[in-house]
Amino acid sequence: MRSVCGLIVVVATATFYLYILSYYLPPGPVHLRREDEGEKTDCNSEDDVVVEEYSLKFPSDLEELRELAEMLQFYKSEHKGYVMLLFCSAYLYKQSFAIPGSSFLNMLAGALFGPWQGLFMACLLTTVGSINCYFLSRTFGKHYIVRLFPDKVAVLQKKVEENRSSLLFFLLFLRFFPMTPNWFLNVTSPILNIPISIFSLSVLIGLVPYNLICVHTGAILSEISSMDDIFSWGTLLQLLVIACAALLPGALIQRYSRAHLKLDGLRPNGHTLDKKTR
């Protein structure tokens, strides 16, 4: 019971901090819009003009995407320090408490900070947040995780022991391929007696391809100004290069795993395959 109360206190404190930080977010850029926008009118009165502030939301069409790109560029130039603090805090919050949504935050990193700085930040924050999750699980949740997922934990425990001599490559294989969710690896690693050094290195290296794709995609999408830019040869070539760069490490790890790792019976959802289902 003490562990549950401790975890609640940690989550509540982090949530309150993030709320206060986002509450004092500086105002964004504004744009002018007529009250009867979208309708044909001959009225040129200034009374019909409404000042609107852009809101931060996931774009659903090209116009909203351009507005989001404009707002991100505004924040980047006017409030870069504050936005960086808010972004890092939100990313660490999500990663520390195993909350989904890393793809959107990675794309946001690319749009805000550019492809290479965004990639560096995404990889660093992913690693630090995963380490936080590791220690939170070890401190507060080991017994509850075993009770909630006994079969999955047993499967991973067996495979970790079988591949103890090549543990880093085994963890990299699990990061590159969807054998088990990343959040589940983060919360179960303390239970599996995986050293924090090997765990950290597997996160830092293993999630580079995923972060690379998301960050560079966000950087590209934030710079387009028309639908033609999306399907231009330059954009398509960039996406092709990114895809190849992201697939190469996974191919090397897969080749190594066939020769050195014991993966028999492991399937994408983390359970074992019995003879009847093979």
TORZA-243326 format. One record per residue (C-alpha): y negated, x negated, z negated. Coordinates in steps of 0.5 Angstrom, whole numbers, padded with zeros to 4 digits, always signed. Layout:
BEGIN
YXZ...
end
This chain:
BEGIN
+0000+0000+0000-0005-0006-0002-0004-0009+0006-0006-0002+0009-0012-0001+0004-0014-0008+0006-0013-0007+0014-0017-0001+0013-0023-0005+0010-0023-0010+0015-0023-0005+0021-0028-0001+0017-0033-0007+0016-0032-0009+0023-0033-0002+0026-0040-0002+0022-0042-0008+0024-0041-0007+0032-0044+0000+0031-0050-0003+0028-0051-0008+0033-0050-0003+0039-0055+0002+0035-0061-0004+0036-0059-0005+0043-0066-0006+0047-0068-0001+0052-0065-0002+0059-0069-0001+0065-0072+0006+0068-0073+0009+0074-0077+0015+0077-0074+0021+0080-0077+0028+0082-0074+0034+0078-0072+0037+0085-0069+0031+0087-0064+0032+0093-0068+0038+0095-0073+0038+0101-0080+0039+0098-0087+0038+0101-0090+0037+0094-0093+0030+0092-0095+0032+0085-0094+0027+0080-0092+0032+0075-0085+0033+0079-0084+0026+0077-0079+0024+0071-0078+0017+0068-0070+0016+0067-0067+0010+0063-0061+0008+0066-0055+0009+0062-0049+0004+0061-0043+0008+0064-0037+0006+0069-0039+0007+0076-0036+0013+0079-0039+0012+0086-0043+0007+0090-0050+0009+0087-0048+0009+0080-0045+0002+0082-0052-0001+0084-0055+0002+0078-0050-0001+0074-0051-0008+0077-0059-0007+0077-0058-0005+0069-0054-0011+0068-0058-0016+0072-0064-0013+0067-0060-0015+0061-0058-0022+0064-0065-0024+0065-0069-0020+0059-0064-0020+0053-0059-0025+0055-0058-0028+0048-0057-0021+0045-0052-0018+0050-0048-0024+0050-0047-0023+0042-0046-0016+0043-0041-0017+0049-0037-0023+0045-0037-0018+0039-0034-0012+0043-0029-0017+0046-0027-0020+0039-0026-0013+0036-0022-0010+0042-0017-0016+0042-0017-0017+0034-0014-0010+0033-0010-0009+0040-0014-0004+0043-0013-0003+0051-0019-0004+0055-0019-0012+0057-0020-0011+0064-0026-0007+0064-0029-0012+0059-0027-0018+0064-0030-0015+0070-0037-0014+0066-0036-0021+0064-0036-0023+0071-0042-0018+0073-0046-0021+0067-0045-0028+0067-0042-0030+0074-0035-0031+0076-0034-0038+0072-0038-0037+0066-0035-0030+0065-0028-0033+0066-0029-0038+0061-0032-0033+0056-0026-0028+0058-0021-0034+0056-0024-0036+0050-0025-0029+0047-0018-0027+0049-0015-0033+0045-0020-0032+0039-0019-0025+0039-0011-0026+0040-0011-0031+0034-0015-0026+0030-0009-0021+0031-0004-0026+0030-0007-0027+0023-0008-0020+0021-0001-0018+0023+0002-0024+0019-0003-0021+0013-0003-0014+0013+0003-0011+0018+0009-0015+0018+0013-0010+0015+0010-0004+0018+0011-0007+0025+0019-0008+0024+0020-0001+0021+0016+0002+0027+0019-0002+0033+0026-0005+0030+0030-0005+0037+0024-0009+0041+0023-0014+0035+0030-0015+0035+0031-0016+0042+0025-0021+0042+0027-0025+0036+0034-0026+0039+0030-0029+0046+0026-0033+0042+0031-0036+0038+0035-0037+0045+0029-0041+0048+0026-0044+0042+0027-0051+0045+0023-0049+0051+0018-0044+0047+0012-0045+0050+0015-0044+0057+0018-0037+0055+0012-0035+0052+0008-0036+0058+0013-0033+0062+0012-0026+0058+0005-0027+0059+0005-0028+0067+0010-0022+0068+0011-0015+0064+0017-0016+0060+0013-0014+0054+0005-0012+0053+0001-0017+0051-0002-0013+0045+0006-0013+0042+0007-0020+0043+0000-0021+0039+0003-0017+0033+0010-0019+0033+0009-0027+0034+0008-0028+0026+0015-0024+0025+0018-0028+0030+0016-0035+0027+0012-0037+0033+0007-0043+0031+0000-0041+0032-0001-0047+0036+0004-0045+0041+0002-0038+0041-0006-0040+0042-0004-0044+0048+0001-0039+0051-0005-0034+0051-0010-0039+0053-0006-0041+0059-0002-0035+0060-0008-0030+0061-0012-0034+0066-0009-0031+0072-0011-0024+0070-0017-0026+0067-0019-0029+0074-0018-0023+0078-0022-0018+0073-0028-0023+0072-0028-0025+0080-0028-0018+0082-0033-0016+0077-0038-0021+0080-0036-0019+0087-0037-0011+0085-0044-0013+0082-0047-0016+0088-0045-0011+0093-0051-0007+0096-0047-0002+0101-0040+0000+0103-0040-0005+0109-0041-0011+0104-0034-0008+0100-0030-0009+0107-0034-0015+0110-0030-0021+0112-0033-0025+0106-0031-0021+0101-0024-0020+0103-0023-0027+0104-0026-0028+0096-0021-0023+0094-0015-0026+0098-0017-0033+0095-0017-0030+0088-0010-0027+0089-0007-0033+0091-0010-0037+0086-0007-0032+0080+0000-0032+0083+0001-0039+0084+0002-0041+0076+0006-0035+0076+0011-0037+0081+0011-0044+0078+0013-0041+0071+0018-0036+0075+0022-0042+0078+0022-0046+0072+0025-0040+0068+0031-0039+0073+0033-0046+0071+0031-0047+0064+0030-0041+0060+0035-0036+0058+0033-0029+0060+0039-0025+0061+0039-0018+0059+0031-0018+0059+0028-0012+0063+0020-0010+0064+0020-0006+0058+0023-0011+0053+0029-0008+0052+0036-0011+0053+0041-0009+0059+0048-0007+0057+0053-0007+0062+0053+0000+0064+0046+0000+0066+0046-0007+0070
end
